[in-house]
Amino acid sequence: MDISVFRERFSKLCQSVALYGGGFSHSSYLNQLISAYTSPRRYYHNITHIIRSLAILNSIKDNLPNREELEYAIFWHDFIITIYNGESELLSSMDAVRSIYELDLILNPDLVADLILETKYNPNTPYKPIIEYNYMFDIDFSILGSDEETFNQYDEDIEKEYGMAFDKNARIKFLLMLLNPKRSIFRTELFREKYEQQARNNIRRILNNKYYQIVQF
């Protein structure tokens, strides 16, 4: 876990989009983000997850008109984690928007908020015509297509993070929804080619081996 990478990346972004240049007033928000993502209860939604997401963003060579908004949304999308009420994304988006206004950043606050909300999985949500929405989703869910060891650790970390609130049946339902044969997990061709098959293999394996759900498709 390299906090310096997180610190330098956030500072550089804020300085590049600061209305009056410099962007030195961002340190308070930076410290809030670091405090949240280094909390001992953050087994998965932590600073390592954010740094990994930023590294994946770096690998995307497409021309993204709203790349700064996408990067800023990545920093904030898991700022708030509420175990019980399912409002993590909404609350995180509200804090992200507040920071944009208070720091006088030249970013589209509505777009940043929408990008964060896009990470809340809903199988009925139609794909958006704006490419940044789909990349935001794919980056956040790319862990599903990681190697077997990394995926297994992710699954364990999710269970530990939820603790007593972990709902095994809800987890099984979520994983089964991802395996819908009529709909790909990932939204962009880049991520489908790189992660789709491995993600489906990982999900089938964990369902069969850990949750004892025999999956045929």
C-alpha positions as CSV (number, residue, x, y, z in Angstrom):
1,M,0.0,0.0,0.0
2,D,1.8,3.1,-1.2
3,I,0.1,6.2,0.2
4,S,2.6,8.4,-1.6
5,V,1.3,7.3,-5.0
6,F,-2.3,8.2,-3.9
7,R,-1.2,11.5,-2.4
8,E,0.8,12.6,-5.5
9,R,-1.8,11.6,-7.9
10,F,-4.6,13.4,-6.2
11,S,-2.5,16.5,-5.7
12,K,-1.5,16.6,-9.3
13,L,-5.1,16.2,-10.5
14,C,-6.3,19.0,-8.2
15,Q,-3.6,21.3,-9.3
16,S,-4.3,20.7,-13.0
17,V,-8.0,21.5,-12.7
18,A,-7.8,24.3,-10.0
19,L,-9.6,27.4,-11.2
20,Y,-7.0,29.8,-9.7
21,G,-4.0,27.5,-10.2
22,G,-2.0,25.7,-7.6
23,G,-4.8,23.9,-5.9
24,F,-2.9,23.9,-2.6
25,S,-6.1,24.0,-0.5
26,H,-6.9,20.4,-1.4
27,S,-4.8,19.0,1.4
28,S,-7.8,18.8,3.8
29,Y,-9.8,16.7,1.4
30,L,-6.7,14.6,0.6
31,N,-6.3,13.8,4.3
32,Q,-10.0,12.9,4.6
33,L,-9.7,10.5,1.7
34,I,-6.5,8.9,3.0
35,S,-8.1,8.5,6.5
36,A,-11.2,6.8,5.0
37,Y,-9.3,4.5,2.7
38,T,-6.8,3.4,5.4
39,S,-9.4,2.6,8.0
40,P,-8.7,-0.8,9.5
41,R,-12.2,-1.9,8.6
42,R,-11.5,-1.3,4.9
43,Y,-10.5,-4.8,3.8
44,Y,-11.3,-4.3,0.2
45,H,-12.6,-0.8,-0.4
46,N,-9.3,0.7,0.6
47,I,-6.5,2.7,-0.8
48,T,-5.1,-0.3,-2.6
49,H,-8.3,-0.6,-4.6
50,I,-8.2,3.1,-5.6
51,I,-4.5,2.9,-6.7
52,R,-5.3,-0.2,-8.7
53,S,-8.2,1.5,-10.3
54,L,-6.0,4.5,-11.2
55,A,-3.4,2.2,-12.8
56,I,-6.1,0.6,-14.9
57,L,-7.3,4.1,-16.0
58,N,-3.7,4.8,-17.1
59,S,-3.8,1.8,-19.4
60,I,-6.9,3.1,-21.2
61,K,-5.5,4.9,-24.3
62,D,-8.8,6.0,-25.7
63,N,-9.5,9.7,-26.1
64,L,-11.7,10.4,-23.1
65,P,-13.0,14.0,-23.2
66,N,-13.9,13.7,-19.5
67,R,-10.8,11.9,-18.2
68,E,-10.3,14.3,-15.3
69,E,-13.9,13.8,-14.1
70,L,-13.4,10.0,-14.4
71,E,-10.2,10.2,-12.4
72,Y,-11.7,12.4,-9.7
73,A,-14.7,10.0,-9.5
74,I,-12.3,7.1,-8.9
75,F,-10.8,8.9,-5.9
76,W,-14.2,9.5,-4.3
77,H,-16.4,6.6,-5.3
78,D,-15.8,4.5,-2.2
79,F,-15.2,7.4,0.2
80,I,-18.3,6.4,2.2
81,I,-19.1,2.8,2.9
82,T,-22.4,2.1,4.6
83,I,-22.9,-1.5,5.4
84,Y,-26.6,-1.5,6.0
85,N,-28.5,1.1,4.0
86,G,-27.0,0.8,0.5
87,E,-26.3,4.5,0.1
88,S,-22.5,4.4,-0.1
89,E,-22.4,5.7,-3.7
90,L,-24.9,8.4,-3.1
91,L,-23.2,9.7,0.0
92,S,-19.8,9.5,-1.6
93,S,-21.0,11.4,-4.7
94,M,-22.4,14.2,-2.4
95,D,-19.0,14.6,-0.7
96,A,-17.2,14.6,-4.1
97,V,-19.5,17.4,-5.4
98,R,-19.0,19.4,-2.3
99,S,-15.2,19.2,-2.6
100,I,-15.4,20.4,-6.3
101,Y,-17.2,23.5,-5.3
102,E,-15.2,24.2,-2.2
103,L,-11.9,23.7,-4.1
104,D,-13.0,25.7,-7.1
105,L,-12.1,22.9,-9.5
106,I,-12.9,23.1,-13.2
107,L,-14.8,19.8,-13.2
108,N,-18.4,19.0,-14.1
109,P,-19.8,18.1,-10.6
110,D,-22.9,16.5,-12.0
111,L,-20.8,14.2,-14.2
112,V,-18.6,13.2,-11.3
113,A,-21.6,12.4,-9.2
114,D,-23.2,10.3,-12.0
115,L,-19.9,8.4,-12.5
116,I,-19.8,7.5,-8.8
117,L,-23.4,6.4,-8.9
118,E,-22.6,4.2,-11.9
119,T,-20.6,1.9,-9.7
120,K,-23.8,0.8,-7.9
121,Y,-24.6,-2.4,-9.6
122,N,-28.1,-2.7,-11.2
123,P,-28.7,-5.4,-13.8
124,N,-31.5,-3.4,-15.4
125,T,-29.4,-0.2,-15.9
126,P,-29.0,0.4,-19.6
127,Y,-25.5,1.1,-20.9
128,K,-24.8,4.8,-21.2
129,P,-23.8,6.5,-24.5
130,I,-21.1,8.4,-22.7
131,I,-18.0,6.2,-22.7
132,E,-16.7,7.4,-19.3
133,Y,-19.7,5.9,-17.6
134,N,-18.9,2.5,-19.0
135,Y,-15.2,2.7,-18.2
136,M,-16.1,3.8,-14.7
137,F,-18.2,0.7,-14.2
138,D,-15.6,-1.6,-15.9
139,I,-12.7,-0.3,-13.9
140,D,-14.5,-0.8,-10.6
141,F,-15.6,-4.3,-11.5
142,S,-12.3,-5.4,-13.1
143,I,-11.3,-7.2,-10.0
144,L,-13.8,-9.9,-11.0
145,G,-11.5,-10.8,-14.0
146,S,-8.3,-11.0,-12.0
147,D,-6.2,-14.1,-11.5
148,E,-7.6,-16.8,-9.2
149,E,-5.6,-15.9,-6.1
150,T,-6.4,-12.2,-6.3
151,F,-10.1,-13.0,-6.9
152,N,-10.2,-15.3,-3.9
153,Q,-8.6,-12.7,-1.7
154,Y,-11.2,-10.1,-3.0
155,D,-14.1,-12.4,-2.1
156,E,-12.7,-13.0,1.4
157,D,-12.1,-9.3,1.9
158,I,-15.6,-8.4,1.0
159,E,-16.9,-10.9,3.6
160,K,-14.6,-9.5,6.2
161,E,-15.5,-5.9,5.5
162,Y,-19.2,-6.6,5.9
163,G,-18.6,-8.6,9.0
164,M,-21.8,-9.5,10.9
165,A,-23.8,-7.7,8.1
166,F,-22.6,-10.1,5.4
167,D,-25.6,-11.6,3.7
168,K,-24.6,-14.9,2.1
169,N,-27.8,-15.2,0.1
170,A,-27.5,-11.6,-1.2
171,R,-23.9,-12.4,-2.2
172,I,-25.0,-15.5,-4.1
173,K,-27.8,-13.5,-5.8
174,F,-25.4,-10.8,-6.9
175,L,-22.9,-13.3,-8.3
176,L,-25.6,-15.2,-10.2
177,M,-26.8,-11.9,-11.7
178,L,-23.4,-11.3,-13.0
179,L,-23.4,-14.6,-14.8
180,N,-26.5,-13.8,-16.9
181,P,-25.7,-15.4,-20.2
182,K,-27.7,-12.8,-22.1
183,R,-25.7,-9.8,-20.8
184,S,-21.9,-9.4,-20.6
185,I,-20.4,-8.3,-17.2
186,F,-18.3,-5.6,-18.8
187,R,-19.6,-2.8,-20.9
188,T,-16.6,-1.9,-23.1
189,E,-14.9,-4.1,-25.7
190,L,-11.5,-3.5,-24.1
191,F,-12.6,-4.9,-20.8
192,R,-14.7,-7.7,-22.3
193,E,-11.7,-9.0,-24.2
194,K,-9.4,-8.7,-21.3
195,Y,-11.5,-9.8,-18.3
196,E,-14.9,-11.3,-19.3
197,Q,-14.0,-15.0,-19.6
198,Q,-11.8,-15.0,-16.5
199,A,-14.5,-13.2,-14.5
200,R,-17.1,-15.8,-15.4
201,N,-14.6,-18.6,-14.5
202,N,-13.9,-17.0,-11.2
203,I,-17.6,-16.5,-10.3
204,R,-18.5,-20.0,-11.3
205,R,-15.7,-21.4,-9.3
206,I,-16.5,-19.4,-6.1
207,L,-20.2,-20.3,-6.4
208,N,-19.5,-24.0,-6.8
209,N,-16.7,-24.3,-4.3
210,K,-17.6,-21.8,-1.5
211,Y,-21.4,-21.3,-1.9
212,Y,-22.2,-24.7,-3.3
213,Q,-24.3,-23.3,-6.1
214,I,-23.9,-25.6,-9.1
215,V,-23.7,-23.3,-12.0
216,Q,-24.2,-24.8,-15.5
217,F,-23.9,-21.6,-17.7
